[in-house]
Amino acid sequence: MGSLFSSTPEVAKERQREQLDTLKQILDLCTQRSADALLIAGDLFDSIRVDEELLRDVKTLLSHYIFRIFITPGNHDPATPDSCYHGEWPENVHIFLGGMENVEIPEKNTCVWGAGFTKSACEETLLKNFMPVSSRINVLMMHGELVDGEKSDTRYNPVSREALKRCGADYVALGHTHQYEHYEVGDFLYCYCGAPAGRGFDETGAKGVVCGYASKGFAYVELYPLDNREYCTEKVDVTGCEGTEQFAGRIVTVLRDRHGEKFANNLYDLTLIGTLSGGVVPSLPDIVRRLKGSVFYTRLTDKTSTTLDMELLMNDSTLKGAFVRRIFDKMQADSRNRDKYMRALLYGLRAFEGDVTVNEDY
């Protein structure tokens, strides 16, 4: 909660508001599933400095539900002395503010164990003080990074897989990794739920939460997708397109075919590929503006190629020919930036035809 959404600043405010909707989806799902508890294994907030209005909204939302909510602070939102976690929270919320501790739920014959970060780094494992109660179902939750072997240089609560396997928990809910990861060792189960909603183009695809149950010696969970916007990276072949309407139309058709009718809700990082007629250069700002009524968010990169008669252009005796020869020489001398010079060549040729206007969006 409270992410800056710096990769999509144009819609950052709206995406921040939608995070509350995602939290409400999760809470409503708990009610629908008659869940006994919701486990939030760290980084509920993106920063230790939480906006007061956001904090108030989150607390109010959590207070409207009757099931138990357990939170283990992570490296982004550690329980430092001035953390918001030390303030007043709804009665149904328990926050693990430091070393390993447990909360007993006698009516469910269960102990929920947790340990929280107290600063942004935690070089020593928090698992070492976990002592399961043999007569209870033991559910362990914490923020941390899985490692192989007992030694690691991670700064985020190194959790040895070997130690985890023999720790005696019936289920372990881990936080830190933003992708869903599921591990089974016999009847013992531990997993990362991943982020419940993407926050950038490094977190693509469908996201969700883990739903399941734990019993003595056995646990079962599954990933439940949430109805959120997805971040998607795509390549779109625009071969043969010329004007802005054609480019936008091709993009919409391709995205609808690949993502179904919900395609319009997503955020796309699109790379245009294909071959265009000589002199055709897609105007990316114009295409983005044309797509606004059809797709929530798009950003474009032009990687198209074009068909040009370079020999004819090089032999032109006018100023246009001199321009082409100059660009060609630069291209030969700096092959790594060939694409950049080709873009310059195409824009220059369009300028000679009087087909370029000043656009401050470039």
Buried (B, 14 or more C-beta within 10 A) or exposed (E): BBBEBEBBEEBBEEBBEBBBEBBEBBBEBBEEEEBBBBBBBBBBBBEBEBBEEBBEBBBEBBBEBEBBBBBBBBBBBBBBEEBBBEEEBBEBBBBBBEEBBBBEBEEBEBBBBBBBBBEBEBEEBBBEEBEBBEEBBBBBBBBBBBBEEEEBEBEBBBBBEEBBBEBEBBBBBBBBBBEBEEBEEEEBBBBBBBBBBBBBBEBBEEBBBBBBEBEBEBBEBEBBEBEBBBBBEBEBEBEEBEBBEBBBBBBBEBBBEEBEEEBBBBBBBBBBBBEBEEBBBBBBEBBBEBBEEBBBBBBBEBEBEBEBEEEEBEEBEEEBBEBBBBBBEBBEEEEEEEEEBBBBBBBBBBEBEEEBEEEEEE
